[in-house]
Amino acid sequence: MIVEKRRFPSPHPHIHLFTVTYEADGLRIKGLLAEPAEEGRYDGFLYLRGGIKNVGMVRPGRIVQFAAQGFVVFAPFYRGNQGGEGNEDFAGEDRKDAFAAFQLLKHHKK
């Protein structure tokens, strides 16, 4: 489900941060993934932000806070944001981005 995964600078020494491209509804969508650096099995945490476009944008520090508590955290930017394909339509077709993000996290292996 992950098309591309690139390291992103993490503000926490024990959390790895990545920008991720994944597919949803035939589009390539961007998101942010935070993983504890220590090997292990972790519960998933899907962070679905509120807002539209840059209002309420996912902040790396915020998802790193959750990951530091022992979670793998994935936060989709939604279609049309941060270089993703399509257009955000605020709880319309972009809800499929959240469904696909859930599946990504459900099947994610560190």
C-alpha positions, 0 to 999 in steps of 0.5 A: 500500500505504501508507494514511497517512504522517505525519512523526514527530520524527527524532533525526537531521538527515539522516533523515526519520522517519514513522509509517505505516499500511498494510494487511495481511490486511484490517487497518490496521497501523502501522509506522515508516519512516526515509528518508535526507533526501538524494534518491537510490536506497537499498536497503530494510531491513525491521526485524522486531523480537522481543518481544511488545506493548511488550517489544522495541518498535521504537525510532526511534533504532535504525531511524534508525541503520540509515537513516543508513548509507544504507537506507530502513528500515521497521519494522512495529509488528504488528497491535494495537500503537500503534493498529493494528487486530487483535490481536498473536498472536506469530508467528501471523497477525501474520506476514502483517503482516511479509509485507505490510511487505516488499511495502510496502518493495519497492515504496516510492518516496521 
